């Protein structure tokens, strides 16, 4: 652990939030709200089917039964509780899409803590800004992942942030000052009893925080996470005997909605896979009945024959709006194609395609899968701005010490940042373009201002915009100011990396702004 007590360890009333209070009267009650937290759902699964298969990951040191998974979570929770951070303290989690990410979230909840999920491509600068925004007191990260060393970045952040007191890691070669956790996954089982301080409304407490651009925290409760996963699992017909392969980073709505939440609710067997090579992905998908992956790589996977010999029941194609508008639909023969479309970290819709040549639409108005009460309602304002509300949207404001907060109006609607055209006859919204003020690169989104400040911090004078990219959907293009020193895209990437920024900001191309002619 980081042996440095925080100089300002006490959290304010605003940042040490237990049950978030609604920002407006709730016009759309959650149809799946219950009293159990998701770690309690895990305990129920272990009681009902102790020897059933919960996890199928060759990297885990246990067989992956529900009983063993529950025990591993309790072992981690005992360590996290030993940090004595206080109820509902925030802990950063940067573990990507591997099984440790799911186990760590469950263990934090069992210890009465909140998981602030950090995208794996983030490095020290992005990580520090997000952790500061939520007053995090600890971080759990991988030692190596996505071409970087998240554990080292977490330790560096700990020396910049007064409140950040503990760093723990999974993986070999833990950095100095970090607590290794791998051995806990196969340690003797501690008591797996209920938290002694468990509040009666624990399922309505904050479970996770994800981040919109400018490190804006978006908080969701356990009940809201269950609602988030409901539309995908119903559209894909995911059930208890199925085998789910999730390749999506849990630090975003698509990963939570197609991986963690439906796995627990249905008692399916899950493989949480951190993508590395096409061959490894194909091997992981060989026995899967349901596969969740980024929609933007579907065309390449089908062209490369990745699905030859595979016969999943359903593929969850995850998109970051407006990606479907910029892509051509690709189908897998004999497989239900479910489009899962995230509107930033604000909202998520999921439904099956009506046909192989058409993406599933963003619905207009209330959307209720399979006759349930609505999970989301959208509307398009007179100026074309798209708004959303409902159980899959944030209904509460997480008060950040840095002042960034999502805006919720008196009717519970949140502006998504997108513009759209309301097709009332078809009951859908046609998105008009990219999110206002945001630059989306793969699963990472930044504001224009953030990106240009990052380049300035790296000593590069220029402006940025987006350029289409076949793998990530889009990447940054850097336009150098007149008089700036010429440099290549590789040189710009190296300067950003040395300044502590992640690969999402690395430009695909660098061009020079033409000098203005004077008379």
C-alpha positions in Angstrom: 0.0 0.0 0.0 1.0 3.6 -0.5 2.5 4.4 2.9 1.5 8.0 2.9 -1.5 9.2 5.0 -3.8 11.7 3.3 -3.3 15.3 4.6 -7.0 15.8 4.1 -8.4 12.3 4.6 -11.9 13.4 5.7 -14.4 13.4 2.9 -16.9 16.2 2.7 -20.6 15.6 3.1 -21.0 16.2 -0.7 -18.4 13.7 -1.8 -19.1 11.0 0.7 -22.4 10.2 -0.7 -24.4 7.2 0.4 -27.8 7.2 -1.2 -28.0 9.8 -4.0 -31.2 11.8 -3.8 -33.2 12.2 -7.0 -32.6 15.5 -8.8 -36.2 15.6 -9.8 -39.5 13.7 -9.2 -39.1 10.3 -10.7 -41.6 9.9 -13.5 -40.3 6.6 -14.6 -39.9 4.1 -11.8 -37.3 1.3 -12.3 -39.2 -1.9 -13.2 -36.5 -4.2 -11.8 -35.6 -2.3 -8.6 -35.0 -4.6 -5.7 -33.4 -4.8 -2.3 -30.3 -6.9 -3.2 -26.9 -5.4 -4.1 -25.1 -7.1 -7.0 -22.6 -8.8 -4.6 -25.6 -10.2 -2.7 -26.9 -11.5 -6.1 -23.5 -13.3 -6.3 -24.0 -14.8 -2.9 -27.5 -16.0 -3.8 -26.1 -17.6 -7.0 -23.5 -19.4 -4.9 -26.1 -20.7 -2.5 -28.5 -21.9 -5.3 -25.9 -23.4 -7.6 -22.6 -23.7 -5.7 -20.9 -26.0 -8.2 -22.3 -24.4 -11.3 -19.8 -22.6 -13.6 -19.7 -18.8 -13.0 -16.4 -17.9 -14.7 -14.5 -19.6 -17.5 -11.1 -18.0 -17.6 -7.9 -20.0 -17.8 -5.9 -17.3 -16.1 -7.8 -17.7 -12.8 -6.3 -19.9 -10.1 -9.6 -21.5 -9.3 -12.2 -23.5 -11.2 -14.7 -20.7 -11.5 -17.7 -22.2 -9.7 -20.2 -19.8 -8.1 -19.0 -21.0 -4.7 -15.3 -20.3 -5.5 -16.1 -17.0 -7.2 -18.0 -15.9 -4.1 -15.1 -16.9 -1.9 -12.6 -15.0 -4.0 -14.7 -11.9 -3.8 -14.9 -12.2 -0.1 -11.2 -12.6 0.2 -10.7 -9.4 -1.8 -13.4 -7.6 0.2 -11.7 -8.4 3.4 -8.5 -6.7 2.2 -10.5 -3.6 0.9 -12.4 -3.4 4.2 -9.1 -3.5 6.0 -8.2 -0.1 4.4 -10.8 1.5 6.7 -11.8 4.1 4.1 -15.3 4.5 5.5 -18.7 3.6 4.0 -19.2 4.6 0.3 -15.7 5.8 -0.1 -14.6 5.8 -3.8 -11.9 3.5 -5.2 -10.6 3.8 -8.7 -10.6 0.6 -10.8 -8.5 0.2 -14.0 -8.6 -3.4 -14.9 -10.1 -3.4 -18.5 -12.3 -6.3 -19.5 -10.5 -9.1 -17.6 -12.1 -11.3 -14.8 -10.2 -9.3 -12.2 -12.4 -6.3 -13.1 -15.6 -8.1 -12.3 -14.2 -9.6 -9.1 -12.9 -6.3 -7.9 -16.2 -4.5 -8.4 -18.0 -7.2 -6.5 -15.5 -7.1 -3.7 -15.6 -3.3 -3.4 -19.4 -3.5 -3.1 -19.2 -6.2 -0.5 -16.8 -3.9 1.5 -19.3 -1.1 1.2 -17.3 0.9 -1.3 -17.9 2.5 -4.7 -16.0 1.6 -7.9 -14.9 4.5 -10.1 -14.1 2.8 -13.4 -11.2 4.1 -15.4 -10.7 3.2 -19.1 -7.7 1.1 -19.7 -6.1 3.4 -22.3 -5.9 6.3 -19.7 -2.5 7.1 -18.3 -1.3 9.3 -15.4 -2.8 12.6 -16.5 -6.3 11.3 -17.3 -6.3 9.0 -14.3 -5.4 11.8 -11.9 -8.0 14.1 -13.2 -10.8 11.5 -12.8 -9.7 10.4 -9.4 -9.5 14.0 -8.2 -13.0 14.6 -9.6 -14.5 11.9 -7.3 -12.3 12.2 -4.2 -11.0 8.7 -4.6 -9.0 7.2 -1.7 -7.6 4.1 -3.4 -6.9 2.5 -6.8 -6.9 -1.1 -8.0 -5.1 -1.5 -11.3 -3.2 -4.0 -13.5 0.6 -3.8 -13.4 0.7 -4.0 -17.3 -2.0 -3.6 -19.9 -2.8 -1.8 -23.2 0.9 -1.0 -23.8 1.2 0.8 -20.4 1.8 0.2 -16.7 -1.4 1.3 -15.0 -0.1 0.3 -11.6 2.8 2.8 -11.9 0.4 5.5 -13.1 -1.7 4.9 -10.0 1.3 5.3 -7.7 2.3 8.5 -9.5 -1.3 9.8 -9.1 -1.1 8.9 -5.4 1.8 11.3 -4.9 -0.2 14.1 -6.6 -3.5 13.6 -4.8 -3.8 14.1 -1.0 -6.7 11.8 -0.5 -5.4 8.8 -2.5 -3.9 6.5 0.2 -3.8 3.0 -1.2 -2.8 1.4 -4.5 -3.3 -2.3 -5.2 -2.4 -4.3 -8.3 -3.0 -7.5 -10.2 -0.2 -8.9 -12.3 3.5 -9.6 -12.0 6.1 -7.0 -10.9 4.0 -4.8 -8.7 5.5 -1.3 -8.4 7.0 -0.2 -5.1 4.3 0.8 -2.6 1.5 -1.2 -4.2 -0.2 -4.1 -2.6 -0.3 -7.3 -4.8 -3.7 -9.0 -4.9 -3.3 -12.1 -7.1 -2.7 -14.4 -4.2 -6.0 -13.6 -2.6 -7.9 -15.2 -5.5 -6.8 -18.6 -4.2 -6.5 -18.0 -0.5 -8.4 -19.7 2.3 -12.0 -18.5 2.3 -12.8 -15.9 4.9 -16.3 -15.3 6.2 -18.7 -14.5 3.4 -21.4 -13.1 5.7 -23.4 -10.0 5.1 -21.9 -6.6 5.9 -22.6 -5.7 9.5 -23.2 -2.1 8.6 -25.4 -2.8 5.5 -28.1 -0.1 5.2 -31.6 -1.2 4.3 -31.5 0.7 1.0 -28.1 -0.6 -0.1 -29.3 -1.4 -3.6 -30.0 2.3 -4.1 -26.5 3.3 -3.1 -24.0 4.3 -5.7 -22.4 1.1 -7.1 -20.2 2.5 -10.0 -19.0 5.8 -11.4 -18.1 6.1 -15.1 -16.8 9.3 -16.7 -18.1 11.5 -19.4 -15.6 14.0 -21.0 -13.9 16.5 -18.8 -13.8 13.9 -16.0 -17.5 14.4 -15.4 -18.6 11.6 -13.0 -21.8 9.7 -13.8 -23.0 7.6 -10.8 -25.3 4.6 -10.9 -26.8 2.5 -8.2 -27.1 -1.3 -8.1 -30.7 -1.2 -9.2 -29.8 1.1 -12.1 -27.0 -1.3 -13.2 -29.6 -4.1 -13.3 -31.9 -1.9 -15.4 -29.0 -1.1 -17.7 -28.4 -4.8 -18.5 -32.0 -5.7 -19.0 -32.6 -4.7 -22.6 -29.4 -6.5 -23.9 -30.1 -9.7 -22.1 -33.8 -9.8 -23.2 -32.9 -9.0 -26.8 -30.2 -11.6 -26.9 -32.2 -14.2 -25.0 -29.4 -14.7 -22.5 -30.2 -17.3 -19.9 -28.8 -19.4 -17.1 -27.4 -22.2 -19.3 -25.7 -19.9 -21.7 -22.0 -19.0 -22.0 -21.2 -15.3 -22.4 -18.0 -13.9 -23.8 -17.4 -10.2 -22.8 -14.5 -8.3 -24.5 -15.6 -4.8 -23.5 -13.9 -2.7 -20.9 -16.1 -2.4 -17.8 -15.2 1.3 -17.5 -18.2 2.2 -19.8 -21.9 1.5 -20.2 -21.5 -1.2 -23.0 -19.3 -3.3 -20.8 -21.5 -3.0 -17.8 -24.7 -3.6 -19.8 -23.6 -6.6 -21.8 -21.1 -8.2 -19.3 -21.2 -7.7 -15.6 -24.9 -7.0 -14.9 -26.5 -9.7 -17.2 -24.0 -12.3 -16.0 -25.0 -12.0 -12.4 -28.8 -11.6 -13.0 -29.0 -14.7 -15.3 -26.4 -17.0 -13.7 -24.8 -17.5 -17.1 -21.2 -18.6 -17.4 -19.0 -15.7 -18.3 -15.6 -15.3 -19.9 -14.2 -11.8 -19.3 -11.6 -11.6 -22.0 -9.0 -8.9 -22.4 -8.5 -8.8 -26.2 -4.9 -9.3 -27.4 -4.9 -11.2 -30.7 -7.5 -12.3 -33.2 -6.5 -15.9 -32.6 -7.0 -15.5 -28.8 -10.4 -13.9 -29.4 -11.5 -16.8 -31.7 -10.4 -19.4 -29.2 -12.2 -17.6 -26.4 -15.4 -17.4 -28.5 -15.3 -21.1 -29.5 -17.8 -22.3 -26.9 -19.7 -19.0 -26.3 -23.4 -18.8 -27.0 -23.3 -15.0 -26.7 -20.5 -12.7 -27.7 -20.1 -9.0 -26.7 -17.6 -6.9 -28.7 -17.2 -3.5 -30.3 -19.5 -3.1 -33.3 -16.9 -1.2 -35.2 -14.6 -4.3 -35.6 -17.4 -6.6 -36.8 -16.7 -6.0 -40.5 -13.0 -6.8 -40.1 -13.8 -9.9 -38.0 -16.3 -11.3 -40.5 -13.9 -10.5 -43.4 -11.1 -12.3 -41.6 -13.3 -15.4 -41.0 -13.3 -15.0 -37.3 -16.8 -16.5 -37.0 -16.2 -19.5 -39.3 -17.0 -22.6 -37.4 -18.6 -20.6 -34.6 -22.4 -20.5 -34.0 -23.3 -18.1 -31.2 -26.9 -17.5 -30.5 -26.4 -13.8 -30.3 -23.8 -11.1 -30.8 -24.0 -7.9 -28.8 -22.5 -5.3 -31.2 -21.5 -2.4 -28.9 -21.4 1.1 -30.4 -20.6 4.6 -29.3 -23.1 6.9 -30.9 -23.0 7.9 -33.7 -20.9 5.0 -34.8 -23.7 3.0 -36.4 -24.5 5.9 -38.6 -21.0 5.9 -40.0 -20.8 2.1 -40.6 -22.3 -0.6 -42.7 -24.2 -3.4 -40.9 -22.5 -6.8 -40.9 -24.3 -9.9 -39.8 -23.2 -13.4 -38.7 -25.4 -16.0 -40.4 -27.8 -17.8 -38.0 -27.0 -15.4 -35.2 -29.2 -12.8 -33.5 -27.6 -9.4 -34.0 -28.2 -7.0 -31.0 -27.1 -3.4 -31.4 -26.1 -1.8 -28.1 -25.8 1.9 -28.5 -24.3 4.1 -25.8 -25.1 7.9 -25.8 -21.9 8.9 -24.0 -22.2 7.7 -20.5 -25.7 9.2 -20.2 -27.9 6.5 -21.7 -27.9 3.2 -23.5 -30.4 1.5 -25.8 -30.3 -2.1 -27.0 -32.5 -4.1 -29.4 -32.3 -6.7 -32.1 -32.0 -5.7 -35.7 -35.2 -5.8 -37.8 -33.2 -7.2 -40.7 -29.6 -7.9 -41.8 -29.3 -4.6 -43.7 -30.5 -2.3 -41.0 -29.1 -1.3 -37.6 -31.4 -1.2 -34.6 -32.7 2.3 -34.1 -32.5 4.8 -31.3 -36.1 4.9 -30.2 -38.1 8.1 -29.9 -40.2 8.4 -26.8 -40.6 5.7 -24.1 -38.9 2.3 -24.9 -40.0 -0.8 -23.1 -38.5 -4.2 -24.0 -40.9 -7.2 -24.0 -43.8 -5.4 -22.4 -42.0 -4.2 -19.3 -42.3 -0.7 -18.0 -40.1 1.8 -20.0 -36.4 1.8 -19.3 -35.7 4.9 -21.3 -37.5 7.9 -22.8 -36.0 10.1 -25.4 -37.1 13.4 -26.8 -35.8 15.9 -29.4 -36.0 19.5 -28.5 -37.0 22.3 -30.9 -33.3 23.0 -31.5 -32.6 19.3 -32.4 -30.9 18.5 -29.1 -31.5 14.9 -27.9 -32.5 14.3 -24.3 -33.0 11.1 -22.3 -34.4 10.0 -19.0 -35.4 6.7 -17.3 -33.9 3.9 -15.2 -30.9 3.5 -17.6 -30.0 7.2 -17.3 -28.5 9.0 -14.3 -31.3 10.3 -12.1 -29.0 11.8 -9.6 -26.0 14.1 -9.4 -22.7 13.0 -7.9 -21.3 16.2 -6.4 -17.7 16.3 -7.5 -15.0 18.3 -5.6 -13.9 19.6 -8.9 -17.3 21.0 -9.7 -18.1 18.8 -12.8 -21.6 17.4 -12.7 -24.2 16.1 -15.1 -27.2 18.5 -15.6 -30.7 17.0 -15.0 -33.7 19.2 -15.7 -36.9 19.4 -13.6 -38.5 16.5 -15.6 -35.5 14.2 -15.1 -34.2 14.6 -18.7 -30.5 14.7 -19.3 -29.0 16.4 -22.4 -27.0 13.7 -24.3 -24.8 16.1 -26.3 -26.2 14.7 -29.6 -28.5 16.3 -32.1 -31.2 14.3 -33.9 -34.2 14.3 -36.1 -37.4 12.9 -34.7 -39.0 10.4 -37.1 -42.4 10.3 -35.4 -43.9 8.0 -37.9 -41.3 5.3 -37.4 -40.8 6.1 -33.7 -37.1 6.6 -33.9 -34.4 9.2 -33.7 -32.0 9.7 -36.6 -28.7 11.0 -35.1 -27.3 14.0 -36.9 -23.6 13.7 -36.2 -20.9 13.4 -33.6 -21.4 14.5 -30.0 -21.2 18.2 -29.5 -17.8 19.3 -28.2 -16.6 15.7 -27.7 -13.9 13.7 -29.6 -14.6 10.0 -29.4 -11.7 7.7 -30.0 -12.7 4.0 -29.5 -14.1 3.8 -26.0 -12.5 7.0 -24.8 -14.0 10.4 -25.1 -12.5 13.8 -24.4 -13.5 17.4 -25.0 -11.8 19.5 -27.7 -10.4 21.7 -24.9 -9.0 18.8 -23.0 -7.3 17.4 -26.1 -5.7 20.7 -27.1 -4.5 21.3 -23.5 -2.9 17.9 -23.5 -1.0 18.7 -26.7 0.0 22.1 -25.2 1.3 20.3 -22.0 3.4 18.1 -24.3 4.9 21.2 -25.9 2.9 20.9 -29.2 1.1 24.0 -30.5 -1.8 23.0 -32.6 -5.5 22.2 -32.9 -7.3 18.9 -33.2 -10.2 17.3 -35.0 -11.3 13.8 -35.8 -10.4 11.6 -38.8 -12.2 8.4 -39.6 -10.3 5.2 -38.6 -11.2 1.7 -39.7 -10.4 0.2 -36.2 -11.2 2.8 -33.6 -14.0 4.5 -35.6 -12.1 7.8 -35.4 -8.7 9.2 -34.3 -7.3 12.6 -33.8 -5.8 14.7 -36.5 -3.3 17.4 -35.3 -3.0 20.6 -37.3 0.1 22.5 -36.3 0.0 26.3 -35.9 2.0 28.4 -38.4 5.6 28.6 -37.2 5.4 25.4 -35.1 8.2 22.9 -35.5 7.4 20.1 -37.9 6.9 16.7 -36.4 5.6 13.3 -37.3 2.6 11.5 -35.8 5.0 9.1 -34.0 6.9 12.0 -32.5 3.7 13.7 -31.3 2.6 10.4 -29.7 6.0 10.0 -27.9 5.7 13.6 -26.6 2.2 12.9 -25.3 3.3 9.6 -23.7 6.2 11.3 -22.0 3.9 14.0 -20.7 1.6 11.3 -19.1 -1.2 11.0 -21.6 -2.7 7.9 -23.1 -2.9 6.5 -26.6 -6.4 7.8 -27.3 -4.8 11.2 -27.8 -2.1 10.0 -30.2 -2.8 11.6 -33.6 -3.3 9.5 -36.7 -2.0 12.3 -38.9 -0.2 15.6 -38.4 -0.7 18.5 -40.9 0.6 22.0 -41.0 -1.8 24.9 -41.0 -1.2 27.0 -44.2 0.5 30.3 -43.5 -1.8 33.3 -44.2 -0.7 35.5 -47.1 -0.3 39.2 -46.4 -0.6 41.9 -48.9 
